[in-house]
Amino acid sequence: MASNSELATKFKIVSDEAIKALKGNGSIEREDVLREARRVVQQLQAPVDYALRMVWAPVELAAAATACEMGIFSSLAHGNKPMTTEEIARSSKGGDVLLVQRIIQALAAHGLVDQTDERHYLANDITRDFTTPGRHGSAMTQMFSMRAYSALPWFLRKNGYKSPASLRECCWQEVYEGDGTIWEWMKEYPEMGRYFNDYMAAARPYTSSALGEEFPFGRLFEGSKKDDVVFVDVGGGHGHQAVSLRKSFPKERGRFILQDLPQVVDGKVLDDVEVMAHDMMKEQPVKGARAYYFRGVLHDHDDPVCRDFLQQIVKVMSRDSRLLVHDVIIDDFMPSVQSVRQDLGLMCLFAGRERTKAQMKALLESVGLAVVETYKAGPEKWSITEARLS
């Protein structure tokens, strides 16, 4: 049997090999190694180690968000060389050397920047990632969302430990006074809305590969003609998914339509994708399309609300039409950390939910649909649930 020292050496060798081979790629093998690495860390930790890491995690997020706001990440990334605290402070908001020192040492301790010696700090890949609008937006979005997360134990105690079912009666209202929703609050505070939009735009590459690789659209669009509507992106926001898929199917294969609320799509022009203002709670104007696609829409709502807008789709589907729901599916065994994080986060912010395969099936069947197949590109990826008229 190998000694503890020998085991530690072997582990380091294998770990270094895995990092060299897999870092930065989106392979299934990389996801498998990450899951195993998380399991190893959790099993090796003493309970107190795990508890300390978990309960102090909000402070790490607060330090990262503050560094984004102050420009500390940008200062380091643009300097492209080891910098002292004083140098970082000169190019950061406020210019307070003591404050910068306290933030930068927290960042270094958590691996968000590298410390090269007692006085100097250097940007790494994580530092540079935090200079992007998407990462800045994600940090600030989680900061204002964290107030709602913190209300969860008290909200559930007050309501008798029942899952929230209304957008106007969830944890959000516990900390942001009144019955206003998170969407209304972001309209009142447009800077926060911009952070959220930057976060959402950047989140897509991390949760999806190219849409055409995740579902057999060629089969669904088979025999289509130029005037046929083959793809309707309902509630599709800026149209990233429609534009991505359009590149794989020329105009001769049919029409693509992006639908969202007027305030989202007014003035928007996309290459070879029609833009249509539409409220999904109202009658669907496009009838008999090959695919009605919802990405990240159902998970914002509890079942009764989903049934309201899904029924509008069911009314206009033909026998050849398919409903495609692109959301997280929570695995019944060993679900991913991110899937359950998102589930509880959605519950706090919107009374929304991520669903298991059985819960998604039950929801779709309740409006007269039958699940054909569920497609998943990888362990940490979102799933596409295909459904037809039953």
Protein Blocks (a to p, Z undefined) as FASTA:
>chain_A
ZZfklmmmmmmmmmmmmmmmmgopacfklmmmmmmmmmmmmmmpcfklmmmmmmmmmmmm
mmmmmmmmnommmmmmmnopacdfklmmmmpghjiaklmmmmmmmmmmnopaccfbfmbc
cddfklmmmmpmklmmmmmmmmmmmmmmmmmmmmmmmnoppacfbfklcfklmmmgcjbd
fklmmmmmmmlmmmmmmmmmmmmmmmpccfklmpcfklmmgoiafklcfbdcehklnomm
mmmmmmmpcfkloccdddddfklmgopacehiacddddfkbccfbghiabdcdehklmmp
cfklmmmmmmmmmmmpcfkbccddddddddfbhpafklmmmmmmmmmmnopacddfklmm
mmmmmnopacfbdcdfbfkbccddddddZZ
